[in-house]
Every structure is written in structure tokens, then in C-alpha cells.
């Protein structure tokens, strides 16, 4: 197993009496793109109302037992805490399971704070792999470089700031440490996981973070990776709420902040779980 560390450069910046982690080496122009929809497939499951606050998610594993551990990838959450909690109720994570988050936990949706608390709490009941997304990078840039704050706020950061009471200094250190410890990519024997995109002829640990974090599939539709491994990404929102399936590449960003549909996929069985947007 190979992992790509987002926190390779761990120098801390000091702002408002809190340690901060710089993200500027991943910064780029933030732009809005139009999206086209290649062939896709999905199946929706009935939504379940969430009754589990972040600290009680581990109780979900009581309803499943005696099974081989699953590996499940989850697409961009973007501050949609209720949808995340509902999705976890559908998945019923158990101790043997591994859940891989593809990044973009924050921004645009109403409750980024609870999303991060939920993912942190989930580590108590199953294996969790967390990738960094470009929106986490924008948050770090806004903290490190005050001139970037207004740009971040325009791209969904205002909702994140509001979830912390409107004050950057109110973001807990453990939440910044969570972001600091996210991975730039994750690699297993048969699969690759990155937030946004990849170049097909280069190992992930040699690729430009600009491609891995920022490049939409509308800009670059990569061929199969040279490793022969299937790749899971997020970042390019599928506004019809269906996964994008090229066979060698799966995109699990189903536009949750816009339509309420958050998606998870078992990477071995291809089982799919979705909220239906009616929370």
C-alpha cells in the first residue's frame, strides 16, 4: 500500500494564537466550469433519517458482524453533515471495514464543522483513509494568506466559516490537524484514489499536485493508468446525481451540496449507496 502525504511540508504558521498549516504550494486559479455527462450508472437506496450525532456513529457497527471487511469510497461531502450521517446509517460500518474519503469535506454545504467531527469520530469504529481536497487547500490558504480570504469565501468558504461561528480562530486545532494529516493520494494493490484527476503515464507519487487536486474531468479525461489499477476520484460534480463510470475511472462526486445526493461505493462488489436528496 502506498500513500501520498499532504503534510510533507509541515511547517506551522502562527495566526490568532493557533498553529496553522500552509497550503499555498497547492494553490491555483479557482474557476467555475460547465460539466458534461459521459456514460454513468448508479442505484439509489431509500433515505434513512439520521438520528446519530457525530459522537454516536460507532454504534452503527452493532448492526453488522461476521463479514469480510469491505473497502468503501465516499465522494465529495461539501459540508452536508446530515447526508453523511444518513449515508453511514445505510453503510453500517463495521470494525473490519475501510472507508476512503475522496476529499472536499468542507465549503458550500451548511455544516462543515460537523462533517469533520463525524469523520474523526468514525475512526473509532472502522479503518478510515482521508484524502485532501482542493477546498481544504483553499481554507489553509485563507488562513495563511489573509488576501486569499475573500476568494475562499466566494467559493463556499462563507458557509464553512458560519459553521464555526464566523471566526477563523474558532476552528479547533484538531480540525486543522485532521486536514494536515490527509493524504494527497492513496494506493492499494488494485486501486488508486485521488481527489480530482491524474496523468495516466506517471506514478502518483511523481505527479503534480495541481493535477491531483484541481483538474476537472472536463479538462482532462485520462486514459487507464499505467499501473493497470482502477482509479476513484471526486471533484467533478455529476449534477444528475449518478456516478460517472468509465470502467478504468470512477467519479463519485454526485453534487451533494446541490441536490442532496451523497454517494458511496464498495470498490470490490461495486455496490452503491446513495441518499436521495430528501433530507
DOKOLLUM-474550 format. One line per field, with one value per residue (C-alpha): x, y, z; residue number from 1; chain; residue in three letters. Coordinates in nm, 4 decimals. Layout:
N
X: c(X,...)
Y: c(Y,...)
Z: c(Z,...)
nr: c(NUM,...)
kette: c(A,...)
rest: c(ALA,...)
//
This chain:
279
X: c(0.0000,0.1276,0.0047,0.0749,0.1138,-0.0447,0.1568,0.5012,0.5637,0.4607,0.5953,0.3335,0.2166,0.1065,-0.2179,-0.4603,-0.2681,-0.3273,-0.0829,-0.1646,-0.0508,0.0382,-0.1360,-0.0032,0.2037,-0.1264,-0.2969,-0.4303,-0.6892,-1.0366,-1.2835,-1.6345,-1.6635,-1.9523,-1.9857,-2.0830,-2.2124,-2.0498,-2.1895,-2.2811,-2.4599,-2.5976,-2.8649,-3.0394,-3.1428,-3.4223,-3.3048,-3.2900,-3.3342,-3.0169,-3.0516,-2.6817,-2.4785,-2.1088,-2.0095,-2.2506,-2.1663,-1.9712,-2.2962,-2.3778,-2.1333,-2.3521,-2.5916,-2.3352,-2.0994,-1.9224,-1.8357,-1.5204,-1.4011,-1.5294,-1.3450,-1.5851,-1.5103,-1.7182,-1.7375,-1.7290,-1.9343,-1.9055,-2.0460,-2.3515,-2.3400,-2.6940,-2.6367,-2.3089,-2.4702,-2.7574,-2.5138,-2.3236,-2.6507,-2.7046,-2.3490,-2.3433,-1.9623,-1.8005,-1.4578,-1.3197,-1.4294,-1.2136,-1.3798,-1.1868,-1.2954,-1.2006,-1.1669,-1.3701,-1.5287,-1.5942,-1.7445,-2.0768,-2.2918,-2.4278,-2.2290,-1.8628,-1.7758,-1.9984,-1.8717,-1.5159,-1.6289,-1.8174,-1.5195,-1.2935,-1.5468,-1.5769,-1.2153,-1.3258,-1.5265,-1.3552,-1.0474,-1.0606,-0.8454,-0.8853,-0.7671,-0.7254,-0.9402,-0.8865,-1.1372,-0.9304,-0.6337,-0.8336,-0.9093,-0.5420,-0.4532,-0.7133,-0.5639,-0.2052,-0.2644,-0.5321,-0.5604,-0.6944,-0.9768,-1.2260,-1.1678,-1.2225,-1.5436,-1.6731,-1.6138,-1.8153,-1.5943,-1.8580,-2.0745,-1.7760,-1.6894,-2.0510,-2.0446,-1.7610,-1.9443,-1.7999,-1.4478,-1.1429,-0.9715,-1.2611,-1.1649,-1.0346,-0.6723,-0.7853,-0.9736,-0.6650,-0.4595,-0.7178,-0.6604,-0.2840,-0.2873,-0.4972,-0.3307,-0.2647,-0.3409,-0.3923,-0.2875,-0.3673,-0.2791,-0.5628,-0.6913,-0.5835,-0.7615,-0.7100,-0.9306,-0.9546,-0.7525,-0.4237,-0.1846,-0.2037,0.1668,0.3180,0.3181,0.1023,0.3931,0.5590,0.2559,0.1915,-0.0497,-0.2188,-0.3462,-0.4340,-0.6269,-0.7597,-0.8052,-1.1639,-1.2505,-1.3984,-1.0446,-0.8654,-1.0272,-0.7403,-0.6827,-0.6226,-0.3335,-0.0053,-0.0336,-0.3468,-0.5322,-0.8858,-0.8966,-1.1551,-1.1916,-1.4315,-1.4114,-1.6079,-1.9721,-2.2230,-2.5314,-2.7654,-2.6741,-2.5288,-2.1746,-1.9528,-1.8184,-1.5504,-1.4563,-1.0956,-1.2100,-1.4985,-1.6103,-1.8149,-1.8887,-2.2669,-2.3214,-2.4323,-2.4353,-2.6632,-2.9027,-2.8557,-2.7229,-2.4108,-2.2621,-2.0545,-1.9288,-1.7861,-1.4817,-1.4807,-1.8500,-1.9481,-2.2420,-2.3565,-2.5293,-2.6888,-2.9001,-3.1954,-3.1782,-3.4943,-3.3447)
Y: c(0.0000,0.3446,0.6714,1.0273,1.2651,1.6076,1.7087,1.6567,2.0218,2.0555,2.3990,2.5730,2.9278,3.1270,3.3235,3.4251,3.2157,2.8939,2.6723,2.6808,2.4680,2.6379,2.5174,2.7605,2.5065,2.3534,2.6834,2.7646,2.9780,2.8883,2.8808,2.7596,2.5103,2.3591,1.9825,1.7241,1.3796,1.0705,0.7227,0.6618,0.4157,0.4168,0.2795,0.4693,0.3340,0.4743,0.7525,0.6998,0.9894,1.0415,1.0035,0.9591,1.2647,1.2516,1.1017,0.8063,0.6839,0.3876,0.2390,0.1658,-0.1254,-0.3166,-0.3992,-0.5836,-0.8691,-1.1803,-1.0432,-0.9790,-0.6234,-0.4001,-0.1110,0.1740,0.5049,0.8166,1.1193,1.4923,1.5860,1.9669,2.0422,1.8151,1.6610,1.5191,1.3428,1.1971,1.0651,0.9166,0.7512,0.5959,0.4561,0.2888,0.1520,0.0328,0.0441,-0.2371,-0.2779,-0.4720,-0.2125,0.0572,0.3802,0.6060,0.9689,1.1414,1.4931,1.8171,1.7723,2.1449,2.4505,2.5216,2.2983,2.4188,2.2233,2.1613,2.1576,1.8565,1.6796,1.6888,1.5846,1.2940,1.1677,1.1971,1.0020,0.7335,0.6336,0.4776,0.2066,0.1281,0.1994,0.5451,0.6889,1.0615,1.2374,1.6135,1.8109,2.1473,2.3104,2.2107,2.3701,2.6891,2.7011,2.6675,2.9365,3.1698,3.1195,3.1640,3.4476,3.6968,3.8343,3.4937,3.5017,3.6856,3.4433,3.1429,3.2948,3.3330,2.9660,2.8209,2.9237,3.1505,2.8514,2.6822,2.9945,3.0252,2.6672,2.7731,3.0818,3.3194,3.3240,3.1565,3.1446,2.9317,2.6390,2.3764,2.2709,1.9084,2.0022,2.1652,1.8627,1.6432,1.8342,1.8322,1.4535,1.3978,1.2213,1.3557,1.0088,0.6504,0.3348,-0.0320,-0.3472,-0.2945,0.0613,0.4261,0.7076,1.0791,1.3814,1.5142,1.3624,1.2066,1.1703,0.8127,0.7543,0.8717,0.7099,0.9086,0.9929,1.1765,1.3765,1.7483,1.8199,2.0673,1.7706,1.5546,1.8297,2.0795,1.9412,1.8563,1.5628,1.8179,1.9492,1.6152,1.2759,1.0385,0.7009,0.3981,0.4457,0.2781,0.0665,-0.1003,-0.0096,0.1288,0.4897,0.6546,1.0335,1.3085,1.6818,1.6918,1.7133,1.4931,1.7117,1.4282,1.2533,0.9464,0.8179,0.8624,0.5234,0.4922,0.1426,0.2329,0.5537,0.6129,0.9602,0.9624,1.3349,1.3405,1.7111,1.6602,2.0280,2.0994,1.8032,1.6274,1.3085,1.1729,0.8526,0.5633,0.2603,-0.0745,-0.0905,-0.4716,-0.5611,-0.2360,-0.1978,0.1638,0.3549,0.6961,0.9411,1.0523,1.4252,1.4470,1.5133)
Z: c(0.0000,-0.0955,0.0476,-0.0578,0.2325,0.2118,0.5162,0.3609,0.4350,0.7990,0.8856,1.1004,1.0513,1.3516,1.3338,1.6079,1.8624,1.6662,1.4728,1.1017,0.8131,0.4827,0.1691,-0.0903,-0.2829,-0.3966,-0.4828,-0.8294,-1.0019,-0.8724,-1.1539,-1.2254,-1.5115,-1.7044,-1.6826,-1.9433,-1.8570,-2.0153,-1.9546,-1.5923,-1.3688,-1.0171,-0.7902,-0.5157,-0.1803,0.0359,0.2606,0.6351,0.8714,1.0730,1.4476,1.5217,1.6203,1.5379,1.8704,1.8352,1.4858,1.6186,1.7442,1.3805,1.3752,1.6214,1.3370,1.1236,1.2094,1.0834,0.7400,0.5428,0.5659,0.2885,0.1232,0.0551,-0.1170,-0.0457,-0.2741,-0.2024,0.1057,0.0972,0.4400,0.4078,0.7551,0.7580,0.4288,0.5564,0.8727,0.6716,0.4303,0.7199,0.8547,0.5190,0.5044,0.8668,0.9020,1.0999,1.2558,0.9583,0.7031,0.5441,0.4359,0.1980,0.1728,-0.1535,-0.0083,-0.0070,0.3344,0.3664,0.1922,0.0200,0.2425,0.5790,0.8395,0.7579,1.1273,1.1951,0.8828,1.0135,1.3626,1.2067,1.0084,1.3134,1.5232,1.2552,1.3171,1.6452,1.4725,1.1410,0.9324,0.7752,0.4954,0.4309,0.1159,0.0956,-0.1473,-0.3108,-0.0760,0.2266,0.0500,-0.0024,0.3697,0.4555,0.2030,0.3534,0.6987,0.5874,0.3420,0.4541,0.0996,-0.0080,0.2468,0.0262,-0.2609,-0.0366,0.0977,-0.2586,-0.3330,-0.0472,0.2417,0.3928,0.4816,0.6433,0.8393,0.9548,1.0846,1.3171,1.4385,1.1792,1.3230,1.1667,1.5038,1.6337,1.4113,1.6570,1.6328,1.5956,1.2781,1.1295,1.2342,1.0620,0.7369,0.7911,0.8113,0.4997,0.2078,-0.1391,-0.2784,-0.1634,-0.3474,-0.2851,-0.4784,-0.7261,-0.6892,-0.6863,-0.5051,-0.5712,-0.5258,-0.8806,-1.1650,-1.2766,-1.5668,-1.6979,-1.7666,-1.4366,-1.0881,-0.8471,-0.6198,-0.9110,-1.0249,-0.9969,-0.7085,-0.9433,-1.1451,-0.8454,-0.6659,-0.9164,-1.2688,-1.3589,-1.5807,-1.8206,-1.8716,-1.8837,-1.9382,-1.8619,-2.0165,-1.7904,-1.5517,-1.6415,-1.3256,-1.4620,-1.1426,-1.1365,-1.0185,-0.7915,-0.7924,-0.6886,-0.7647,-1.0934,-0.9801,-1.1609,-1.1420,-1.2394,-0.9130,-1.0858,-1.0654,-1.3687,-1.4788,-1.7467,-1.6302,-1.5508,-1.3759,-1.1350,-1.0234,-0.7029,-0.6732,-0.7192,-0.6428,-0.2829,-0.1880,-0.4863,-0.4860,-0.1511,-0.3135,-0.1441,-0.2837,-0.1520,-0.3440,-0.2381,-0.4646,-0.4829,-0.5120,-0.6899,-0.4510,-0.4333,-0.1540,-0.2018,-0.0127,-0.2217,-0.1590,0.0501,0.3952)
nr: c(1,2,3,4,5,6,7,8,9,10,11,12,13,14,15,16,17,18,19,20,21,22,23,24,25,26,27,28,29,30,31,32,33,34,35,36,37,38,39,40,41,42,43,44,45,46,47,48,49,50,51,52,53,54,55,56,57,58,59,60,61,62,63,64,65,66,67,68,69,70,71,72,73,74,75,76,77,78,79,80,81,82,83,84,85,86,87,88,89,90,91,92,93,94,95,96,97,98,99,100,101,102,103,104,105,106,107,108,109,110,111,112,113,114,115,116,117,118,119,120,121,122,123,124,125,126,127,128,129,130,131,132,133,134,135,136,137,138,139,140,141,142,143,144,145,146,147,148,149,150,151,152,153,154,155,156,157,158,159,160,161,162,163,164,165,166,167,168,169,170,171,172,173,174,175,176,177,178,179,180,181,182,183,184,185,186,187,188,189,190,191,192,193,194,195,196,197,198,199,200,201,202,203,204,205,206,207,208,209,210,211,212,213,214,215,216,217,218,219,220,221,222,223,224,225,226,227,228,229,230,231,232,233,234,235,236,237,238,239,240,241,242,243,244,245,246,247,248,249,250,251,252,253,254,255,256,257,258,259,260,261,262,263,264,265,266,267,268,269,270,271,272,273,274,275,276,277,278,279)
kette: c(A,A,A,A,A,A,A,A,A,A,A,A,A,A,A,A,A,A,A,A,A,A,A,A,A,A,A,A,A,A,A,A,A,A,A,A,A,A,A,A,A,A,A,A,A,A,A,A,A,A,A,A,A,A,A,A,A,A,A,A,A,A,A,A,A,A,A,A,A,A,A,A,A,A,A,A,A,A,A,A,A,A,A,A,A,A,A,A,A,A,A,A,A,A,A,A,A,A,A,A,A,A,A,A,A,A,A,A,A,A,A,A,A,A,A,A,A,A,A,A,A,A,A,A,A,A,A,A,A,A,A,A,A,A,A,A,A,A,A,A,A,A,A,A,A,A,A,A,A,A,A,A,A,A,A,A,A,A,A,A,A,A,A,A,A,A,A,A,A,A,A,A,A,A,A,A,A,A,A,A,A,A,A,A,A,A,A,A,A,A,A,A,A,A,A,A,A,A,A,A,A,A,A,A,A,A,A,A,A,A,A,A,A,A,A,A,A,A,A,A,A,A,A,A,A,A,A,A,A,A,A,A,A,A,A,A,A,A,A,A,A,A,A,A,A,A,A,A,A,A,A,A,A,A,A,A,A,A,A,A,A,A,A,A,A,A,A,A,A,A,A,A,A,A,A,A,A,A,A)
rest: c(UNK,UNK,UNK,UNK,UNK,UNK,UNK,UNK,UNK,UNK,UNK,UNK,UNK,UNK,UNK,UNK,UNK,UNK,UNK,UNK,UNK,UNK,UNK,UNK,UNK,UNK,UNK,UNK,UNK,UNK,UNK,UNK,UNK,UNK,UNK,UNK,UNK,UNK,UNK,UNK,UNK,UNK,UNK,UNK,UNK,UNK,UNK,UNK,UNK,UNK,UNK,UNK,UNK,UNK,UNK,UNK,UNK,UNK,UNK,UNK,UNK,UNK,UNK,UNK,UNK,UNK,UNK,UNK,UNK,UNK,UNK,UNK,UNK,UNK,UNK,UNK,UNK,UNK,UNK,UNK,UNK,UNK,UNK,UNK,UNK,UNK,UNK,UNK,UNK,UNK,UNK,UNK,UNK,UNK,UNK,UNK,UNK,UNK,UNK,UNK,UNK,UNK,UNK,UNK,UNK,UNK,UNK,UNK,UNK,UNK,UNK,UNK,UNK,UNK,UNK,UNK,UNK,UNK,UNK,UNK,UNK,UNK,UNK,UNK,UNK,UNK,UNK,UNK,UNK,UNK,UNK,UNK,UNK,UNK,UNK,UNK,UNK,UNK,UNK,UNK,UNK,UNK,UNK,UNK,UNK,UNK,UNK,UNK,UNK,UNK,UNK,UNK,UNK,UNK,UNK,UNK,UNK,UNK,UNK,UNK,UNK,UNK,UNK,UNK,UNK,UNK,UNK,UNK,UNK,UNK,UNK,UNK,UNK,UNK,UNK,UNK,UNK,UNK,UNK,UNK,UNK,UNK,UNK,UNK,UNK,UNK,UNK,UNK,UNK,UNK,UNK,UNK,UNK,UNK,UNK,UNK,UNK,UNK,UNK,UNK,UNK,UNK,UNK,UNK,UNK,UNK,UNK,UNK,UNK,UNK,UNK,UNK,UNK,UNK,UNK,UNK,UNK,UNK,UNK,UNK,UNK,UNK,UNK,UNK,UNK,UNK,UNK,UNK,UNK,UNK,UNK,UNK,UNK,UNK,UNK,UNK,UNK,UNK,UNK,UNK,UNK,UNK,UNK,UNK,UNK,UNK,UNK,UNK,UNK,UNK,UNK,UNK,UNK,UNK,UNK,UNK,UNK,UNK,UNK,UNK,UNK,UNK,UNK,UNK,UNK,UNK,UNK,UNK,UNK,UNK,UNK,UNK,UNK,UNK,UNK,UNK,UNK,UNK,UNK)
//
